[in-house]
Amino acid sequence: MLLIRDVFKAKPGKAKDLVKKFTQVVPFMKEQGFLNTKITLNLERVL
C-alpha cells in the first residue's frame, strides 16, 4: 500500500477554487490508476 499526502495552502478566500480544480482532476487520476482519491479540506483561520 502506498500513501501519498500532499498539503496545499491557499490564500484566504481561494480554497473553494483550489478544491474545484482538484475535483476536475480526479477523473483523470482514476484513468491513470489512482483509485482511492480523497480531497479533504481543513478550514482554519490564522489569527
PDB file of N, CA, C and O in Angstrom:
ATOM      1  N   MET A   1       0.848  -1.175   0.000  1.00  0.00           N
ATOM      2  CA  MET A   1       0.000   0.000   0.000  1.00  0.00           C
ATOM      3  C   MET A   1       0.893   1.236   0.000  1.00  0.00           C
ATOM      4  O   MET A   1       1.908   1.290   0.695  1.00  0.00           O
ATOM      5  N   LEU A   2       0.500   2.209  -0.780  1.00  0.00           N
ATOM      6  CA  LEU A   2       1.256   3.437  -0.917  1.00  0.00           C
ATOM      7  C   LEU A   2       0.367   4.604  -0.520  1.00  0.00           C
ATOM      8  O   LEU A   2      -0.731   4.761  -1.055  1.00  0.00           O
ATOM      9  N   LEU A   3       0.829   5.416   0.407  1.00  0.00           N
ATOM     10  CA  LEU A   3       0.070   6.580   0.855  1.00  0.00           C
ATOM     11  C   LEU A   3       0.854   7.831   0.479  1.00  0.00           C
ATOM     12  O   LEU A   3       2.000   8.012   0.889  1.00  0.00           O
ATOM     13  N   ILE A   4       0.223   8.675  -0.295  1.00  0.00           N
ATOM     14  CA  ILE A   4       0.849   9.933  -0.706  1.00  0.00           C
ATOM     15  C   ILE A   4      -0.030  11.055  -0.186  1.00  0.00           C
ATOM     16  O   ILE A   4      -1.227  11.098  -0.473  1.00  0.00           O
ATOM     17  N   ARG A   5       0.556  11.953   0.572  1.00  0.00           N
ATOM     18  CA  ARG A   5      -0.200  13.067   1.126  1.00  0.00           C
ATOM     19  C   ARG A   5       0.497  14.359   0.704  1.00  0.00           C
ATOM     20  O   ARG A   5       1.671  14.580   1.001  1.00  0.00           O
ATOM     21  N   ASP A   6      -0.240  15.183   0.019  1.00  0.00           N
ATOM     22  CA  ASP A   6       0.253  16.496  -0.366  1.00  0.00           C
ATOM     23  C   ASP A   6      -0.582  17.535   0.364  1.00  0.00           C
ATOM     24  O   ASP A   6      -1.804  17.409   0.452  1.00  0.00           O
ATOM     25  N   VAL A   7       0.065  18.541   0.877  1.00  0.00           N
ATOM     26  CA  VAL A   7      -0.620  19.609   1.592  1.00  0.00           C
ATOM     27  C   VAL A   7      -0.455  20.888   0.776  1.00  0.00           C
ATOM     28  O   VAL A   7       0.658  21.298   0.448  1.00  0.00           O
ATOM     29  N   PHE A   8      -1.563  21.491   0.466  1.00  0.00           N
ATOM     30  CA  PHE A   8      -1.561  22.743  -0.281  1.00  0.00           C
ATOM     31  C   PHE A   8      -2.176  23.822   0.596  1.00  0.00           C
ATOM     32  O   PHE A   8      -3.200  23.602   1.242  1.00  0.00           O
ATOM     33  N   LYS A   9      -1.556  24.968   0.613  1.00  0.00           N
ATOM     34  CA  LYS A   9      -2.085  26.094   1.368  1.00  0.00           C
ATOM     35  C   LYS A   9      -2.570  27.145   0.376  1.00  0.00           C
ATOM     36  O   LYS A   9      -1.835  27.564  -0.519  1.00  0.00           O
ATOM     37  N   ALA A  10      -3.819  27.558   0.553  1.00  0.00           N
ATOM     38  CA  ALA A  10      -4.413  28.552  -0.329  1.00  0.00           C
ATOM     39  C   ALA A  10      -4.511  29.885   0.400  1.00  0.00           C
ATOM     40  O   ALA A  10      -4.589  29.945   1.627  1.00  0.00           O
ATOM     41  N   LYS A  11      -4.503  30.927  -0.377  1.00  0.00           N
ATOM     42  CA  LYS A  11      -4.690  32.255   0.194  1.00  0.00           C
ATOM     43  C   LYS A  11      -6.130  32.372   0.680  1.00  0.00           C
ATOM     44  O   LYS A  11      -7.010  31.662   0.193  1.00  0.00           O
ATOM     45  N   PRO A  12      -6.374  33.262   1.637  1.00  0.00           N
ATOM     46  CA  PRO A  12      -7.735  33.428   2.146  1.00  0.00           C
ATOM     47  C   PRO A  12      -8.746  33.708   1.020  1.00  0.00           C
ATOM     48  O   PRO A  12      -8.535  34.584   0.181  1.00  0.00           O
ATOM     49  N   GLY A  13      -9.832  32.950   1.025  1.00  0.00           N
ATOM     50  CA  GLY A  13     -10.873  33.114   0.019  1.00  0.00           C
ATOM     51  C   GLY A  13     -10.665  32.311  -1.247  1.00  0.00           C
ATOM     52  O   GLY A  13     -11.516  32.341  -2.136  1.00  0.00           O
ATOM     53  N   LYS A  14      -9.545  31.585  -1.357  1.00  0.00           N
ATOM     54  CA  LYS A  14      -9.241  30.840  -2.575  1.00  0.00           C
ATOM     55  C   LYS A  14      -9.345  29.328  -2.407  1.00  0.00           C
ATOM     56  O   LYS A  14      -9.046  28.590  -3.345  1.00  0.00           O
ATOM     57  N   ALA A  15      -9.759  28.856  -1.248  1.00  0.00           N
ATOM     58  CA  ALA A  15      -9.829  27.411  -1.001  1.00  0.00           C
ATOM     59  C   ALA A  15     -10.867  26.749  -1.911  1.00  0.00           C
ATOM     60  O   ALA A  15     -10.624  25.654  -2.418  1.00  0.00           O
ATOM     61  N   LYS A  16     -12.003  27.383  -2.123  1.00  0.00           N
ATOM     62  CA  LYS A  16     -13.036  26.799  -2.974  1.00  0.00           C
ATOM     63  C   LYS A  16     -12.534  26.617  -4.400  1.00  0.00           C
ATOM     64  O   LYS A  16     -12.848  25.614  -5.042  1.00  0.00           O
ATOM     65  N   ASP A  17     -11.764  27.567  -4.899  1.00  0.00           N
ATOM     66  CA  ASP A  17     -11.208  27.456  -6.245  1.00  0.00           C
ATOM     67  C   ASP A  17     -10.235  26.288  -6.344  1.00  0.00           C
ATOM     68  O   ASP A  17     -10.222  25.571  -7.345  1.00  0.00           O
ATOM     69  N   LEU A  18      -9.429  26.097  -5.321  1.00  0.00           N
ATOM     70  CA  LEU A  18      -8.466  25.004  -5.309  1.00  0.00           C
ATOM     71  C   LEU A  18      -9.173  23.649  -5.260  1.00  0.00           C
ATOM     72  O   LEU A  18      -8.772  22.721  -5.963  1.00  0.00           O
ATOM     73  N   VAL A  19     -10.206  23.527  -4.450  1.00  0.00           N
ATOM     74  CA  VAL A  19     -10.968  22.275  -4.371  1.00  0.00           C
ATOM     75  C   VAL A  19     -11.647  21.999  -5.708  1.00  0.00           C
ATOM     76  O   VAL A  19     -11.691  20.852  -6.150  1.00  0.00           O
ATOM     77  N   LYS A  20     -12.169  23.020  -6.347  1.00  0.00           N
ATOM     78  CA  LYS A  20     -12.820  22.850  -7.648  1.00  0.00           C
ATOM     79  C   LYS A  20     -11.837  22.305  -8.682  1.00  0.00           C
ATOM     80  O   LYS A  20     -12.190  21.426  -9.467  1.00  0.00           O
ATOM     81  N   LYS A  21     -10.622  22.814  -8.687  1.00  0.00           N
ATOM     82  CA  LYS A  21      -9.608  22.334  -9.631  1.00  0.00           C
ATOM     83  C   LYS A  21      -9.238  20.879  -9.356  1.00  0.00           C
ATOM     84  O   LYS A  21      -9.069  20.097 -10.292  1.00  0.00           O
ATOM     85  N   PHE A  22      -9.111  20.511  -8.088  1.00  0.00           N
ATOM     86  CA  PHE A  22      -8.769  19.133  -7.757  1.00  0.00           C
ATOM     87  C   PHE A  22      -9.897  18.177  -8.128  1.00  0.00           C
ATOM     88  O   PHE A  22      -9.634  17.073  -8.606  1.00  0.00           O
ATOM     89  N   THR A  23     -11.149  18.581  -7.915  1.00  0.00           N
ATOM     90  CA  THR A  23     -12.255  17.693  -8.272  1.00  0.00           C
ATOM     91  C   THR A  23     -12.349  17.496  -9.781  1.00  0.00           C
ATOM     92  O   THR A  23     -12.852  16.467 -10.232  1.00  0.00           O
ATOM     93  N   GLN A  24     -11.879  18.451 -10.567  1.00  0.00           N
ATOM     94  CA  GLN A  24     -11.850  18.295 -12.011  1.00  0.00           C
ATOM     95  C   GLN A  24     -10.763  17.322 -12.443  1.00  0.00           C
ATOM     96  O   GLN A  24     -10.880  16.708 -13.504  1.00  0.00           O
ATOM     97  N   VAL A  25      -9.714  17.165 -11.653  1.00  0.00           N
ATOM     98  CA  VAL A  25      -8.583  16.300 -11.993  1.00  0.00           C
ATOM     99  C   VAL A  25      -8.831  14.850 -11.577  1.00  0.00           C
ATOM    100  O   VAL A  25      -8.202  13.943 -12.123  1.00  0.00           O
ATOM    101  N   VAL A  26      -9.723  14.614 -10.632  1.00  0.00           N
ATOM    102  CA  VAL A  26      -9.939  13.262 -10.094  1.00  0.00           C
ATOM    103  C   VAL A  26     -10.289  12.243 -11.184  1.00  0.00           C
ATOM    104  O   VAL A  26      -9.725  11.149 -11.154  1.00  0.00           O
ATOM    105  N   PRO A  27     -11.182  12.526 -12.146  1.00  0.00           N
ATOM    106  CA  PRO A  27     -11.462  11.513 -13.182  1.00  0.00           C
ATOM    107  C   PRO A  27     -10.211  11.121 -13.979  1.00  0.00           C
ATOM    108  O   PRO A  27     -10.046   9.947 -14.310  1.00  0.00           O
ATOM    109  N   PHE A  28      -9.356  12.048 -14.283  1.00  0.00           N
ATOM    110  CA  PHE A  28      -8.110  11.756 -14.993  1.00  0.00           C
ATOM    111  C   PHE A  28      -7.198  10.879 -14.141  1.00  0.00           C
ATOM    112  O   PHE A  28      -6.552   9.964 -14.652  1.00  0.00           O
ATOM    113  N   MET A  29      -7.147  11.165 -12.838  1.00  0.00           N
ATOM    114  CA  MET A  29      -6.311  10.362 -11.945  1.00  0.00           C
ATOM    115  C   MET A  29      -6.812   8.925 -11.873  1.00  0.00           C
ATOM    116  O   MET A  29      -6.008   7.995 -11.810  1.00  0.00           O
ATOM    117  N   LYS A  30      -8.126   8.730 -11.882  1.00  0.00           N
ATOM    118  CA  LYS A  30      -8.682   7.370 -11.854  1.00  0.00           C
ATOM    119  C   LYS A  30      -8.327   6.612 -13.125  1.00  0.00           C
ATOM    120  O   LYS A  30      -8.086   5.406 -13.075  1.00  0.00           O
ATOM    121  N   GLU A  31      -8.290   7.300 -14.263  1.00  0.00           N
ATOM    122  CA  GLU A  31      -7.865   6.670 -15.516  1.00  0.00           C
ATOM    123  C   GLU A  31      -6.410   6.231 -15.439  1.00  0.00           C
ATOM    124  O   GLU A  31      -6.033   5.232 -16.052  1.00  0.00           O
ATOM    125  N   GLN A  32      -5.594   6.959 -14.699  1.00  0.00           N
ATOM    126  CA  GLN A  32      -4.175   6.659 -14.590  1.00  0.00           C
ATOM    127  C   GLN A  32      -3.867   5.623 -13.515  1.00  0.00           C
ATOM    128  O   GLN A  32      -2.710   5.240 -13.346  1.00  0.00           O
ATOM    129  N   GLY A  33      -4.887   5.163 -12.783  1.00  0.00           N
ATOM    130  CA  GLY A  33      -4.674   4.108 -11.809  1.00  0.00           C
ATOM    131  C   GLY A  33      -4.758   4.529 -10.353  1.00  0.00           C
ATOM    132  O   GLY A  33      -4.555   3.694  -9.471  1.00  0.00           O
ATOM    133  N   PHE A  34      -5.045   5.774 -10.072  1.00  0.00           N
ATOM    134  CA  PHE A  34      -5.221   6.238  -8.691  1.00  0.00           C
ATOM    135  C   PHE A  34      -6.686   6.020  -8.317  1.00  0.00           C
ATOM    136  O   PHE A  34      -7.540   6.857  -8.607  1.00  0.00           O
ATOM    137  N   LEU A  35      -6.966   4.894  -7.676  1.00  0.00           N
ATOM    138  CA  LEU A  35      -8.356   4.509  -7.448  1.00  0.00           C
ATOM    139  C   LEU A  35      -8.970   5.153  -6.219  1.00  0.00           C
ATOM    140  O   LEU A  35     -10.144   5.525  -6.254  1.00  0.00           O
ATOM    141  N   ASN A  36      -8.235   5.298  -5.150  1.00  0.00           N
ATOM    142  CA  ASN A  36      -8.781   5.834  -3.898  1.00  0.00           C
ATOM    143  C   ASN A  36      -8.278   7.257  -3.694  1.00  0.00           C
ATOM    144  O   ASN A  36      -7.312   7.489  -2.967  1.00  0.00           O
ATOM    145  N   THR A  37      -8.933   8.188  -4.331  1.00  0.00           N
ATOM    146  CA  THR A  37      -8.534   9.586  -4.237  1.00  0.00           C
ATOM    147  C   THR A  37      -9.482  10.306  -3.294  1.00  0.00           C
ATOM    148  O   THR A  37     -10.700  10.226  -3.452  1.00  0.00           O
ATOM    149  N   LYS A  38      -8.932  11.003  -2.323  1.00  0.00           N
ATOM    150  CA  LYS A  38      -9.744  11.778  -1.384  1.00  0.00           C
ATOM    151  C   LYS A  38      -9.228  13.209  -1.346  1.00  0.00           C
ATOM    152  O   LYS A  38      -8.022  13.456  -1.360  1.00  0.00           O
ATOM    153  N   ILE A  39     -10.152  14.124  -1.297  1.00  0.00           N
ATOM    154  CA  ILE A  39      -9.815  15.536  -1.133  1.00  0.00           C
ATOM    155  C   ILE A  39     -10.428  15.965   0.185  1.00  0.00           C
ATOM    156  O   ILE A  39     -11.648  15.948   0.347  1.00  0.00           O
ATOM    157  N   THR A  40      -9.588  16.347   1.118  1.00  0.00           N
ATOM    158  CA  THR A  40     -10.087  16.804   2.409  1.00  0.00           C
ATOM    159  C   THR A  40      -9.780  18.292   2.549  1.00  0.00           C
ATOM    160  O   THR A  40      -8.808  18.800   1.990  1.00  0.00           O
ATOM    161  N   LEU A  41     -10.604  18.953   3.285  1.00  0.00           N
ATOM    162  CA  LEU A  41     -10.491  20.402   3.434  1.00  0.00           C
ATOM    163  C   LEU A  41     -10.504  20.748   4.911  1.00  0.00           C
ATOM    164  O   LEU A  41     -11.372  20.296   5.657  1.00  0.00           O
ATOM    165  N   ASN A  42      -9.558  21.533   5.319  1.00  0.00           N
ATOM    166  CA  ASN A  42      -9.488  21.988   6.688  1.00  0.00           C
ATOM    167  C   ASN A  42      -9.594  23.515   6.673  1.00  0.00           C
ATOM    168  O   ASN A  42      -8.668  24.209   6.252  1.00  0.00           O
ATOM    169  N   LEU A  43     -10.707  24.011   7.125  1.00  0.00           N
ATOM    170  CA  LEU A  43     -10.900  25.458   7.170  1.00  0.00           C
ATOM    171  C   LEU A  43     -10.434  25.970   8.517  1.00  0.00           C
ATOM    172  O   LEU A  43     -11.142  25.844   9.516  1.00  0.00           O
ATOM    173  N   GLU A  44      -9.276  26.532   8.543  1.00  0.00           N
ATOM    174  CA  GLU A  44      -8.689  27.003   9.771  1.00  0.00           C
ATOM    175  C   GLU A  44      -8.293  28.472   9.597  1.00  0.00           C
ATOM    176  O   GLU A  44      -7.616  28.841   8.637  1.00  0.00           O
ATOM    177  N   ARG A  45      -8.712  29.258  10.505  1.00  0.00           N
ATOM    178  CA  ARG A  45      -8.356  30.675  10.450  1.00  0.00           C
ATOM    179  C   ARG A  45      -7.080  30.923  11.233  1.00  0.00           C
ATOM    180  O   ARG A  45      -6.913  30.433  12.349  1.00  0.00           O
ATOM    181  N   VAL A  46      -6.202  31.676  10.643  1.00  0.00           N
ATOM    182  CA  VAL A  46      -4.969  32.054  11.322  1.00  0.00           C
ATOM    183  C   VAL A  46      -5.187  33.429  11.937  1.00  0.00           C
ATOM    184  O   VAL A  46      -5.505  34.394  11.242  1.00  0.00           O
ATOM    185  N   LEU A  47      -5.014  33.499  13.225  1.00  0.00           N
ATOM    186  CA  LEU A  47      -5.232  34.778  13.917  1.00  0.00           C
ATOM    187  C   LEU A  47      -3.950  35.546  14.065  1.00  0.00           C
ATOM    188  O   LEU A  47      -3.948  36.643  14.623  1.00  0.00           O
TER     189      LEU A  47
END
